[in-house]
Amino acid sequence: MYFYHTYDSSQQLNEEGMRKACNFTPHYLKGFTFGKGATRKLCTEVWSILRRNSPDIVIVPEFQLLTIQVLLFKILFRKKFKVISMCDDSYDMVTNDNDFTIIHKYARRFIVPLVDDLLLVDSRVRDWYQSHYGKGIWLPIIRDEQKERKLYQQSMPISEKYIKQFELEGSKILLYVGRLSPEKNLDNLIRALDYTEEDFTTVLVGSGEQEDYLRQLAAQCRKKIIFAGHYVDNAVRAWYNIADAFILPSKQEAYGAVTNEALIAGNHAIVSEHAGSACLIKEGNGTVIQPDNIQVMANAIDTAIKESKHQASRREKKCNMPFSFNDVIENVMRQLNQ
């Protein structure tokens, strides 16, 4: 396993904890970074790594320079290994021409015909790629629910601490977890809260560039909104424990791994149709909404809060994932072997 960077400045993650959780030794690619935020990298060791390892399959990040470097090596030296590209396109991106960048849009057209297959996070996108290119293996961004459920249980004392700290005893909770940034559509969420009828408190977990603006909007909203700040690991799991419903209202969202986290914790998940993780929503475990329709959003929130079996003791809830981590991985491995 070779990674681009030792540290991802675009995310606030516990990267040391993630490295300790690996059952392999991570390596890091040397090279030259460029572009906005130094996000792109021309790697200098790729060909020597490929020669040294003689792989059967090479999995590459989506539509990057690294992918082109690997493909060039395969073509020039007539190698037989398969190149499989990861890709986190959402259904909205491929069907509504709503790519994050114009570069990504044209890279898709150029690179997809050259790779042998793709690992896709959204089952709807898998179907789209199958119909357009005859390629696509579904690998959603999900956690192992058996391991995660134990960590949620361990987080219960922190949950009780939050209930006291933020004066949430007896309150129903609508939870959001993520960046406070424009694409997350939180201004429309706050506007939708004014149209809701149920009694509940909204907790926004995260930080970002829009925090001051959103606080100003929240001050004009008739519903109680708490800006809890940024949390990771068990500290954020504790918030899922005490939520009655979870919402991801994004206008643009490649996937949204928080939906999986919320479902594992047993929350009803209200998810934007533009998020790739909307593919995790099945009958009974959540609602898919149009992010630009404030009334629809308000109605979905009211329904989820009303139907919530509120537990004053905040006991562990039943997992709401519609399938298991092991089933997904076994299916992916079967297709890779084929």
C-alpha positions, 0 to 999 in steps of 0.5 A: 500500500502506497499513499500520496501524502503522510498528512492530509491538510484538507481533513481534520482526521486522527491520522496517527490513530488510522495508521495504528489501525492498519494491518499492513505497513503504509508506504509513501510515494515520493515526488513533486506536489503542485496545484491548489493546496499542493493536492496534485503529485507527480510521483518519481518512484512509480515505475521502480515500484511496479518492476519490484512488485510484479503485480497482478492488479494495480489499484489507483486513485481516480483519474490522477496523474498517478493513474496515467503513469501506471497506464504508461508503464503497462503500455510501454513495457507490454505488461499484463497486470490489470489497472483498476481505478477507484472512483467516488463519483456520485449519481448527481455528478454523472447524470446531471453534469455536476462534476467538482471540476472540469478537469475531472469531467474530461479525465473521466472520458479519457481514462475510463476506456483505458482502465480494466475496471473501476471501484465505485462507491454508489450502486447507482453510479455502478449501474451508470458506468456498466451501461456506458462503459461495461465496467464497475464494481460496487465498493461503498465507503463503509465501516465494519459494523461489528467492530464499530458497534463495540466502539459506540458502546464504549462511547456511551459514558461520553454521550452521557457527558454531552447530555449534561454539558449541552443540557439535552436531557429529555430533548429529541436530537437532529444531528449533522456531522461534517464540514460547515461549508457551502456545498453542505447546504446548511443554510437551507437546513437552518431555514427548513427548521423554521418550517418544522412542527416537532419539538427537537434540538439540532446539533451541528458537529464540525467546523469550517469557513461558514461557521460565523454565517451559519451562527448568524442564521441560527440566531434568527431561527426559532428552533434551538441549534447547537454548534458543538464543534469538531470531534473525532473517533469516540468523541464523535461516535458519542454524538451518534449515540444520542441522536434521534435522526441524522441529516446530510443535506448537501447540494454536492457530495461525492459520497458522505461516509457519515451516513454509514456512521449514522446508520451503524449507530441506529439513526434514521438518516435523512440524506440528499439525493445528490450524495453518493451515500443515498444508495445506503438508504432503503425502506425503513432506515431513512429518507432521500430528499431534494436538497433545494426543497426546504419544505420537503426537508422540513417534512422529512425532519418532522416525520423522522423526529415524530417516529423516533422511539426516544430513549431517555436512558440513551441505550444502544440502538439497533444497527440500520445498515441494510447489508454487512461489511463482510458481504460487500468485501466478499463480493468485491474480492470475488469480482477482482478474482474473476 
